[in-house]
Amino acid sequence: MAKKYLDERGQFTEPAGGSGTVTSDQITDATTVGKSVLTAADAAAARTAIGAVAIGTTGTTAMAGNKIPTATERGGVLQQTAVTDAAAAPTQQDFNGLLAKLRTAGILAT
């Protein structure tokens, strides 16, 4: 027995249509893109069908959400960890540590 549903008049009725296979070409109100998604062989093909930008590293691809960009990729400087104030006259090691942080931040060339 087919399941019934409550129609707009409050009457229980059986759904219209019959059983069988419906192909994507038989869906009259589906767009070409929608039909391509329905028939896509895999997720990559579905992304291609909707024109999604691929994840990658070129100018025509998107960057993954969990990727940490380099100074060159981000085109700017990120705030670095704090450097403690010197308690006395800075040593060569203190100075070189500061230079290393500036290089890591992309402020100075390596």
C-alpha positions, 0 to 999 in steps of 0.5 A: 500500500502506498503512503498517503499524505495530507493534501492542500484540502486536508484530505489524505491522498496518494502521491501522483506518479508511478514507479520506475526509473527517471533519467535526468533528461526526463526532469523537465525543469532541471537546468543543464548544469543541474543535469550535469551535477546529477550525472557527474561521475564523482565530486570532482566532476560535479565541481566542474559542472558548477564551475567551482574553482579548484583548490590549488596554488595558482592564480586561477585556483582557490587556497585551502582554508587550512593553509598558512600562506607564506609572506609572498602569498599573502602579500603583507606582514602578519603580526609576529610573536612578542619580543621581550624588552631588553633588560640590559644592553642588547647582545649580538644574540638579542639583535640577531634574534630580532633580525630573524623575526623580521625576516620570518615576518617578511619585513627583511629579505633573507 
